[in-house]
């Protein structure tokens, strides 16, 4: 193992040798210690200066970018903020063994198609030029498919719910997330609508007000449909968080409604009908309770 130092202009300093290479030599150029490619995040919505910002350190947080963006403006809805984070590192997929595994799966698929095309060409007794054209078309189709795949992966992200107001009140806290390359901070405008969807007669949007309940939302949407699962109702908040109805025996605690929320009643394929057997069973139970109460009253005289 022979070591030397090469300058940026490919010159060598005195005392550092420019080795003559031999067959089977391996030349390794190491990365500069501590060097990383610039990482860029973006911020959109209700801040003074939307746009892209280069991370100045490996531990830069949401509050740091909000400050660099000039802070929030008046219509910012802090509880509705969230971070869009990519599921895949496209640069990594394009440059390491992950790319190989992704491409090989599609190459296998196109090889099968190519073999089928060759068989078809031979069967139809086409000229050699026709076979070459078919192979070129297959290669082009493979490249186009891979490009589409990478584009889809690049646009695939998940949402991290945050509360900008709490983060800015306590910078550096656990809620103040450390950002990653290509993260996007989204701070929406205050939205006073509440959406009702799922197992209701007429899905709709209504205006939010303090104290609004799930029952009022359902009534505004025309009531419950025959396929609704009332006990499974849940609320999706503006930042992506969700909260379902909690049951404690006969008691039920519904989640709080907030601006920009969506009330969802899940649906089932089974139509809920009050059958005759169900009504008879209910009547029998009521009769038995009444009889027992009457018996107790007689015994207490």
N, C-alpha and C positions, 0 to 999 in steps of 0.2 A: 504494500500500500504506500503510494507516494503522494505527498501533499504539497500544494503550492497555492499561491494567491494570484488571481487574475483581476486586473483593474477593469473598470467599466469600459475603457477604450481598448481592451484586450492586450494591454501592455503588462510587462512584468517588472516588479521593483528589483533593485539590485539585491542579489543573494537569493532570489526566488527563481527557480529553474523552470524553463519552458520545455517540458519533457517531450521526447520523441516517442510517439505511440507505436505499439507493436500489435500484431494480430491478437484478437480476443481480449484486448484491454477494455475495461469499462470505465468511462469517464463520468464521475458524479459531481454535480454542481449543487451544493447545499443551499438551502434557503437561509436568508439572513435571520439571525436569532431575534425572536420577538416580532418579526414582520407578519402582518396580516393584510389582506386586501381590504380596502375601505368598505364599511358596512353602512348601508343607507336605509333609513326609515322614512315614512311619510306621515303627515297629519292633515286631516281634512275635516271640514265642518266649521263649527263656531269658534274659530280662533282668529286673531288679527292677521296672521301671515301663514296661510296654508301652503303646503309644498313639501319638498323632500329635504331631509337633513342628514348629514353624515354623522355617524356616532363618533363622539370624541374620545370615548373610552369603552372598555368591555363591560362596564357596569353602569352605563347611562340608562336612566329610568324615564318613565312616562312624564313625571313632573319636570324633568330637565328639558324635554322636548317642548312641552307646553310653554315653559318660560321662554325658550328660544324662539317660539312662534308668537311671542308677544302677549301671551295670556288669553283667557277666555273673553268672549264678547257677551253682551247682555242676554241674548236669546239662547245661550248654551244650556242644554239639558244634561247636567252632570250625571244623573242616575241612568241615563240612556246611552252612555258612552261604552265603547268596546274596542278591542284590538282584533284586527284581521291578521292571522298568522298562517303562512303557507304550510301545508302538510308535508311538502317535499322540497328538498334543496335541489333545484333544477341544475345548478352548476355541477353539483356532485354527481347527479344522474348522468350528466353528459360527459363526465371526465373519468370516472373510475369503473370498478367492476360492476357496479349497479347498471351502468349503461349497457355493458355487455350482456347481462342477464335479460334486460328488457328487450334489447334488440334481437337476441337469439330466439326468444319466444316468437317474435313476429317473423323472423327469417325462416323458422321452421314452417310457419303457416304459408309463407309465400313460396317456399321450396315445393311444397305439395301442390300449390297452384301452378307453379312453373312446370313441374313434371306432367301435370294434366295438360298444360298448354302444348308441351312438346309432343305428347302422344296424339293430341288433336292435329298438330302440324303434320306429323308423319302419316296419320290416317288420311288426311286430305291431299297428301303428296305435294305439299307446298315446296317452293324453292328454298335454298339455304338462306337467302336474304330474309325471307319471311320468318324463319326461326330466330335469326338475330334480332329482328324488330320486336318479336314477341318477348325475348329475353330483356331487351332494353326497356320495354314497357313494364315488365314485372319489377325491374330494379327501380324505375320511377315510382311505381305504385307503392313499393316498400318504403322509399324515402318519404313520400307524401304521408303515408300512414304514421310513420315515426314522428314526423313534424307535428301532426295533429295530436298524437299521444302526448308529446312534451308540452304542447300548448294547453291541453286539458289539465295536465299535472300542475302546470304553472299557475293556473287559475283556481286550483283546488285549495281551499283554506278553511280553517275553523275559527270560531269566534270566541274571544275571551272577554267576559263581562267585567267591567271596571266601574268605579264610582269616582269621577274626576274631582268632585267637590271634596270628598274625604282624602283623596290623594294629595290635592293641593293644600289642604289643611295640615297634613302630616307628611311632608316629603320624606322619602327614604323608608317609609313604613313597609310592612309586608304587602300591603295592597298596591304599593308603588312598584309595578313590575319592572324588571330589567328587560330591556328590549333586545330583539334579535334582528339580524339583517332581513330587510324586505317587510318588516312589520308595518302595519298601517293603523294609526290611531284615528278613530272616527268619533267625533263629538257632534251629535245631531242637534237640531233646533228643537225647542220645546214643542211637543205635539199633544194637543188636548183631546185627541180622539181616543176612543176605546173600541176595538173591533170585537165582534162576537161571531164565532164560526163553529162549524161542526153540527151536532145534533139539535139544531134549532129550526123553527119553521121558515124563518127568513133571515139568513146571515146579513148583518148590517154593521154600521159604524155609528156611535153616538158620542156626544160631547161629555168629556170627563167633568166630574164635580167632586168635591170633598165628600167622603162617606159613601160613595157609590158602591153598591154590593153586587155580588154575582147574580142574585135573584132578580135585581132590577135590570141587569144587563140581559138576562134571559127573557124577561118580560118584554123588553124593548125589541127583541128579535122574534116576537110572536109566540114565545113559549117553547116547550120541549117537544121534539119530534118523537115519533113512535120507536125510533131506533137509537135514541140517545141513552147514554150511560151517565145519569145525573151524578151518581156518587163518585165518578171519576173525573169530574170537572177540574181543570187546571188553568193557570194564568201564565202567559208568556210576556215577560216585561221587555221594554224597549231595548235593553242591552243584551237580550238573549237568555237571561236567567228565566227559570220557570219554577212554579210552586203549585202543588196540587192540594185539593181539599183533604183535610185530615179527619179521620173518624175515631171517636173514642166512645164505643158503645152506641148509645142513642144520640150522643152529642156529635155535632159536626162543626169544624172550624174551617171557614173559607179563607183563602188568601186575600190579601189587601189588593184593591184595584188602584193602579197608578196611571198617570198620563202616558199614552203611547202603548198601553198594554193590549193584549189580545186574550179574550176569554174563550176557551175551547171546551166543547162538550164532545168527548169521543163518541163514536158511533159503533154499533154492532150490526151484524147481518141478520140477527134474529129480531123480529118484530115483537114488541112488548104488548101483549094483549091480556086483559083481565078475563081469564077463562072462567067457566061456570064452576069448575072444581075449586078454583082458588077462592071464589066468592063464598061457596058453601063451607069451605074450611074456615074462612074468616068468621062467618056467621056462627058456626059451631063453637069456635073458641070464645066468642063474645057471650054466647048463651051459657057456656060452662062457667065463665067468670061471674056472670049474673047470678047463677044458681048457687055458687059458692058463697057469694056475698050475702044472699038471702038466708042461707043456712047459718052463717055466723051471726046475723042479726037475731035470728030466733034463739040461738044458744045464749046470747047475751041478755035476754029478757029475764 
